[in-house]
C-alpha cells in the first residue's frame, strides 16, 4: 500500500505497522492517531502500533492540512464534488472520509471547511472471498440480482470487487461498475467498465444506454433514488449487484427506501473482524438458502 | 590596436545597456505568465478542473513564475530572490501561491477574481516600464560606449 499522502512522521510510523491487517487510520486533531486492525484498535506510535495512548502520535492541524494537500495535489478546487460529499480519494486508492464545518447555501452543502477529522480506509482485495456465495448468485449464465448487506467495515465492497472480477472471468457479458467514490479502482478485467465520480442516476441511465452492460455493480444503496435506479436497470433487463448498510435482514427491511421484489438474493455479512465473512444467503422471500 | 580597444569598450557598453534593460523584460515576462496563469486557472476551475501540477506541466515553461509555483506545489518552498520584483510585489506573489489550490471551488474562484485586477495593474506597469526603460538603457549604453570610444581613440 502506498502511504505517500501522509506526513513524514506518519509514514515512518506506518512502516512498523502490519499493513495486511490494517483497515483504517483515524486522525482527529488533538488526539492520538488510531489504527484499526481486523479485530482491534491501537494507537500509532513513533515506530508502529502501540496500546498506550500516551505514546501515540498526536494529530495536529498541520497533519490534516498536509494530508489534504497531498491527496489533492494542492488543488482542492478540483476535488470539490467529492469533498462536498465528505470524502477524498487519493491516487493510490485510499478513500479518506472528512469531517469539519459544512458550508451550506440554499440548503445545499457547498463544501466542508476547517477539517478536523480524517478516516483513511485502506482498500483490501481478498481474492476468492466470494467463492462461497458465487453459486447462489450465478446459475449457468443467469445472474441473480443480489444485495450484499452488513454494517460498515465488514467487507461489502471487498465482496463486490471479487464478484465483479469473477463475473468478468466467466465471459457472460459486460460488467459495468458504477463507482461514486472511486472505491473500485483496483478492479479490472476484460469485461469490466467503470463509470466513476458521478451519482447513480447519471451513471445508471447513461451506462445502460451507452455500455449495454449485462451486470451493474454498485456500492451503498442509500436514498430512494438509488433504489429507483436499481429498479429501472432491472426493468431494462440488466442485472444488479449492490450493497447496503444494515446489521440484519430485519433492519434492512425497515429502511424507508427499501423495496421488496427488486433483489432475488440477499447476502448478509458477519462482523468477525475479517472482511467478507458470510453469515447467510437469503432468497427474495428472505428464506435462508 | 587602440581602435580595437575602443571598439571593445563600445561593445561592452552596449551589452551592459542590454543587461540593465533585462530586468524590465524579465519583470514583464513574469507578469505576463502570472496574468495568463490566473485567467487560465479561473477557466480550468469552472470547467475541466485540472490540478495545478498538471497545469504547470502542461505549459512546461522554465520561466521564473512557473519554476517558483511548481517548487511551492511540490515542496512548499518559497524563495523568490529575483531583484526585478519589489518587496511588496514579492509579498503579493507569496500570498498568491499560498492561496492558490488551497480552497474549495467557490472560494478559489472568488480569490482569483479578487486578485485579477491587481495582477493586471502590475502587468501593465511592467509593460510600460519595459517600453520606457529598456530602450533608454540600451541607448545609454550605446551613448556611453560612443563617449568612451571618442575619449580613448
Contacts between the chains, C-beta under 8 A, distances in Angstrom:
chain1	res1	chain2	res2	distance
A	69	B	101	8.0
A	69	B	102	7.7
A	72	B	51	7.4
A	72	B	101	7.5
A	73	B	51	4.5
A	73	B	52	6.8
A	73	B	53	5.0
A	73	B	73	7.3
A	73	B	101	7.9
A	74	B	51	7.7
A	74	B	52	5.8
A	74	B	53	7.5
A	74	B	73	4.9
A	74	B	101	4.1
A	74	B	102	7.1
A	75	B	49	7.9
A	75	B	50	7.9
A	75	B	51	3.8
A	75	B	52	4.8
A	75	B	53	7.4
A	75	B	101	4.7
A	76	B	101	6.2
A	76	B	102	6.2
A	76	B	103	6.0
A	76	B	104	5.9
A	76	B	108	7.3
A	77	B	45	4.9
A	77	B	49	6.8
A	77	B	101	7.0
A	77	B	103	6.5
A	77	B	104	6.2
A	77	B	105	4.6
A	77	B	108	4.3
A	77	B	109	7.7
A	78	B	45	7.8
A	78	B	49	4.2
A	78	B	50	7.0
A	78	B	51	5.2
A	80	B	49	7.7
A	80	B	104	5.3
A	80	B	105	4.0
A	83	B	104	6.4
A	103	B	104	7.7
A	110	B	104	7.2
A	110	B	106	6.0
A	111	B	104	3.7
A	111	B	105	7.3
A	111	B	106	7.0
A	111	B	107	7.6
A	113	B	104	7.1
